[in-house]
Every structure is written in C-alpha cells, then in structure tokens.
Amino acid sequence: MNAPMPAPARTRAPASEASAWRAAVLRADRAVCWIGRLAVALTLAMVLVFCFAQVLDRYVLKTQFDAWDQIARIGMLWCAFLGAAMALRERRNVVIDIIDGHLSERARRVRDRLFDAMLLALAATLFYKGLDVVEVGHFQDIVGTPFTYAVSYAALTAGMAFFMLFLALRLLIPDAPVPRDAFARGDGDNEMPGTHP
C-alpha cells in the first residue's frame, strides 16, 4: 500500500506576483484619480459657467430661462462630494493630530488602519442608503430644469463610491504613493506640504 502524498506546503506568493498585483492596483488608482480630477474640474467649470451666465442673462440677455442657479447648485454638489473624495485620496483632508507626537509609529499605523476601516464602513452605509434616496429623487422634478432631484442625490452616491475605492486602496496598500498633483510644478516633488502621512 502506498503512503499518501503529503500536502504541498503553503507558501506566500512570489514577490513578482505581489509586485505585479500592486502595480495593477496602482495603475487602476491612477486612472480613477484622473477620472476624479477631471470630474471635479468639469463640475467646477459648470458652476462657473452657469453662475456667469445667470449674471449675463439677468443684466444683458434678459431671457426667460430661470434655472441657471439650479444647474449651478447641481454642479456644486457634485464638485463638493467628488472633491472631498479626491482630497481624501491625496491625503489633503483636514486632520487633527494632537496625539501624533505621543504615539509610536506602530500605534499610528494601527490608528490609521482602524480609522480607514471605520470610514470605509460609514462610506459603504452612505452609499447603500444613498441608492434609496436617488430612487426617491426620480419622482421629484427640479423646477425649471429637465432634471429630477436624483441628479443631485447621485452626487452623494458617486462621492461615496470614490471614498470606498480610495479607502479600500489605503487598506490594501497602506504605503500607496499619493498620485501626482495635476497642478504641481516640480517633477521630483513627491512630498506635498500640509498632507497627512
């Protein structure tokens, strides 16, 4: 009778597989950051254009179109929620670091992972509950526009989707580099003043 073959020992994935996985995740992160930055720029441009057009219409054109401010508000909502997600990813969000000097490096890492996990749970909850709010918004028209309030409420949902992506990245790759700022002047500047580690 033959003796059974021992089970192969579990080994960690080779470093090349881990680095390939990490590189793929970081490439996806760069693409999502580019989309987020573009969305923030476009919504901010929309706010600017519609606010300027409202003033121009009121004092020069005198048309009957009265939804300039409504559309600018929609753009502002989208800009705020997407911009908050981008600030989180680029680690430019407001941070209170009173106890950072008293904690060891390991305690700070544990605290950061714990807060990221809690914020991920909160963002997932807001995303899930936001879907119901968007559905209700389909039945509420925004006066003077062809839109419903679902367009406004979807800003929260989209912002929370970005939050979840960026927080998952922080948890998977805690030392992920901050994406290069689109408006940075220096090529070698990886350190951005005022950012939280």
HUNORKA-V289279 format. One record per residue. N is the residue number from 1. PSI is psi in radians with two decimals (999 if undefined). NEAR is the number of other ideal C-beta (glycine too) atoms within 12 Angstrom. D_FIRST is the distance of its C-alpha to the first C-alpha in Angstrom with 2 decimals. Layout:
N & PSI & NEAR & D_FIRST
N & PSI & NEAR & D_FIRST
This chain:
1 & 2.31 & 3 & 0.00
2 & 2.49 & 4 & 3.75
3 & 2.48 & 5 & 6.49
4 & 2.58 & 6 & 9.23
5 & 2.38 & 6 & 12.22
6 & 2.60 & 6 & 15.21
7 & 2.46 & 6 & 18.16
8 & 2.47 & 6 & 20.91
9 & 2.44 & 6 & 23.69
10 & 2.27 & 6 & 26.81
11 & 2.76 & 8 & 29.66
12 & 2.71 & 9 & 33.25
13 & 2.48 & 12 & 34.67
14 & 2.68 & 10 & 36.02
15 & -0.57 & 11 & 39.69
16 & -0.65 & 11 & 40.68
17 & -0.73 & 13 & 39.24
18 & -0.73 & 15 & 41.00
19 & -0.56 & 14 & 44.23
20 & -0.72 & 14 & 44.08
21 & -0.79 & 17 & 43.66
22 & -0.74 & 22 & 46.51
23 & -0.69 & 17 & 48.71
24 & -0.73 & 16 & 48.20
25 & -0.74 & 24 & 49.12
26 & -0.58 & 23 & 52.16
27 & -0.76 & 17 & 53.28
28 & -0.68 & 22 & 53.11
29 & -0.75 & 31 & 55.04
30 & -0.70 & 22 & 57.73
31 & -0.76 & 16 & 58.09
32 & -0.69 & 29 & 58.41
33 & -0.70 & 32 & 60.90
34 & -0.76 & 19 & 62.92
35 & -0.76 & 23 & 63.05
36 & -0.78 & 35 & 64.07
37 & -0.72 & 28 & 66.78
38 & -0.73 & 17 & 68.09
39 & -0.72 & 28 & 68.21
40 & -0.77 & 34 & 70.10
41 & -0.74 & 22 & 72.54
42 & -0.72 & 19 & 73.14
43 & -0.62 & 32 & 73.71
44 & -0.69 & 24 & 76.03
45 & -0.66 & 19 & 77.92
46 & -0.75 & 26 & 78.16
47 & -0.81 & 28 & 79.70
48 & -0.83 & 20 & 82.15
49 & -0.80 & 19 & 83.18
50 & -0.54 & 27 & 83.71
51 & -0.75 & 22 & 85.61
52 & -0.73 & 19 & 87.85
53 & -0.58 & 24 & 88.32
54 & -0.78 & 25 & 89.34
55 & -0.77 & 17 & 92.09
56 & -0.73 & 16 & 93.14
57 & -0.71 & 20 & 93.28
58 & -0.71 & 17 & 95.23
59 & -0.31 & 11 & 97.92
60 & -1.03 & 11 & 98.08
61 & -0.68 & 14 & 96.45
62 & 0.84 & 11 & 97.12
63 & 3.09 & 14 & 94.70
64 & 0.00 & 10 & 93.57
65 & 2.14 & 19 & 89.92
66 & 0.34 & 17 & 89.14
67 & 0.27 & 22 & 85.37
68 & -0.86 & 28 & 85.35
69 & -0.57 & 24 & 84.50
70 & -0.76 & 28 & 81.87
71 & -0.64 & 30 & 79.95
72 & -0.65 & 28 & 80.39
73 & -0.70 & 28 & 78.93
74 & -0.80 & 32 & 75.86
75 & -0.67 & 34 & 75.43
76 & -0.70 & 25 & 75.94
77 & -0.84 & 31 & 73.23
78 & -0.74 & 34 & 70.72
79 & -0.72 & 31 & 71.81
80 & -0.85 & 24 & 71.47
81 & -0.72 & 34 & 67.97
82 & -0.65 & 39 & 66.55
83 & -0.65 & 31 & 68.44
84 & -0.70 & 29 & 67.02
85 & -0.71 & 39 & 63.48
86 & -0.65 & 37 & 64.33
87 & -0.66 & 30 & 65.89
88 & -0.79 & 35 & 62.70
89 & -0.69 & 38 & 60.59
90 & 0.10 & 33 & 63.01
91 & 0.74 & 30 & 63.16
92 & 0.20 & 21 & 66.90
93 & 2.80 & 25 & 66.95
94 & 2.31 & 12 & 69.09
95 & 2.38 & 19 & 67.34
96 & 1.98 & 9 & 68.61
97 & 0.92 & 17 & 67.20
98 & -0.69 & 8 & 69.02
99 & 0.01 & 12 & 66.05
100 & -0.67 & 17 & 64.31
101 & -0.32 & 10 & 65.98
102 & -0.11 & 10 & 64.73
103 & 2.59 & 15 & 61.04
104 & 2.91 & 12 & 58.46
105 & -0.70 & 12 & 56.80
106 & -0.74 & 10 & 53.56
107 & -0.65 & 15 & 55.53
108 & -0.71 & 21 & 57.33
109 & -0.76 & 19 & 54.10
110 & -0.79 & 15 & 52.75
111 & -0.78 & 22 & 56.11
112 & -0.75 & 26 & 56.20
113 & -0.69 & 21 & 52.69
114 & -0.81 & 16 & 53.61
115 & -0.69 & 22 & 56.90
116 & -0.72 & 31 & 55.35
117 & -0.72 & 21 & 52.78
118 & -0.72 & 16 & 55.61
119 & -0.61 & 26 & 57.79
120 & -0.74 & 27 & 54.98
121 & -0.71 & 20 & 54.66
122 & -0.77 & 19 & 58.45
123 & -0.68 & 32 & 58.62
124 & -0.68 & 22 & 55.91
125 & -0.80 & 19 & 57.87
126 & -0.64 & 29 & 61.11
127 & -0.85 & 29 & 59.50
128 & -0.81 & 18 & 58.13
129 & -0.53 & 18 & 61.41
130 & -0.50 & 29 & 63.39
131 & -0.69 & 22 & 61.94
132 & -0.69 & 17 & 63.70
133 & -0.70 & 24 & 66.90
134 & -0.72 & 27 & 66.80
135 & -0.71 & 17 & 66.42
136 & -0.65 & 17 & 69.46
137 & -0.35 & 25 & 71.36
138 & -0.39 & 19 & 71.16
139 & 0.06 & 13 & 73.85
140 & 1.97 & 18 & 76.26
141 & 2.51 & 17 & 78.43
142 & 2.08 & 25 & 79.75
143 & 2.30 & 15 & 83.48
144 & 0.00 & 17 & 84.93
145 & 2.86 & 23 & 81.62
146 & 0.12 & 13 & 79.26
147 & 2.79 & 24 & 76.46
148 & 3.00 & 22 & 75.04
149 & -0.17 & 25 & 73.99
150 & -0.58 & 25 & 70.38
151 & -0.73 & 27 & 71.11
152 & -0.80 & 33 & 72.18
153 & -0.46 & 32 & 69.39
154 & -0.35 & 28 & 66.78
155 & -0.73 & 35 & 67.76
156 & -0.79 & 33 & 66.10
157 & -0.79 & 33 & 62.95
158 & -0.73 & 37 & 62.78
159 & -0.73 & 35 & 63.54
160 & -0.54 & 34 & 60.75
161 & -0.76 & 30 & 58.30
162 & -0.76 & 36 & 59.27
163 & -0.83 & 37 & 59.01
164 & -0.72 & 31 & 55.45
165 & -0.81 & 32 & 54.43
166 & -0.64 & 38 & 56.01
167 & -0.64 & 34 & 54.71
168 & -0.68 & 27 & 51.15
169 & -0.76 & 33 & 51.61
170 & -0.66 & 34 & 52.89
171 & -0.63 & 24 & 49.88
172 & -0.76 & 23 & 47.35
173 & 1.48 & 24 & 49.17
174 & -0.51 & 20 & 51.50
175 & 0.44 & 16 & 52.99
176 & 2.33 & 29 & 53.69
177 & 2.56 & 25 & 56.92
178 & 2.30 & 31 & 59.98
179 & 2.58 & 29 & 60.84
180 & 2.33 & 22 & 63.86
181 & 2.30 & 25 & 67.05
182 & -0.37 & 16 & 68.74
183 & 0.18 & 12 & 72.10
184 & 2.54 & 16 & 71.18
185 & -0.70 & 10 & 73.44
186 & 2.48 & 11 & 71.45
187 & -0.55 & 8 & 68.39
188 & 0.10 & 8 & 66.82
189 & 1.81 & 14 & 67.48
190 & -0.39 & 16 & 64.22
191 & 2.18 & 15 & 65.79
192 & 2.18 & 21 & 67.91
193 & 2.50 & 11 & 70.39
194 & 0.19 & 16 & 70.19
195 & 2.70 & 22 & 66.53
196 & 2.41 & 24 & 64.03
197 & 999 & 20 & 60.93
